[in-house]
Amino acid sequence: MGSRTNYTIITTDNPAQNINVYAHWDGDESVAIMQSALSAAMPRINIGDISYATRIIIDQLTKDGRDSETGYGIYIGEKITHEESYEYKEIDLVNKKITVGSMLFDLENFVAVLQ
């Protein structure tokens, strides 16, 4: 069955280069997981180091699946190609915005909720 969700990470102005992370079991906790991942990446986001921030975010989003053959996937492109059971989630590192469903947040405000 699963609790499927996707996280879209925007690192350029070209939607064809969007990075999408598929998570088979994260759905119920996906927003909290995303907040935690962004919190870990904030030092790199704050200095404009998108490549390192992206690596940290992906590492944090997939940490429960390390050394596992299944549970997470990464794919590139504008279109979500894996099943989604929850709201759309987007991390826009170019404009420092977060989208969860129909809600839009400034990245820093979204992370500050954890603190």
Secondary structure by P-SEA (a helix, b strand, c coil): ccccbbbbbbcccccccbbbbbbcccccaaaaaaaaaaaaaaaaaaacaaaaaaaaaaaaaccccccccccbbbbbcccccccccccbbbbcccccbbbcccccccaaaaaaccc
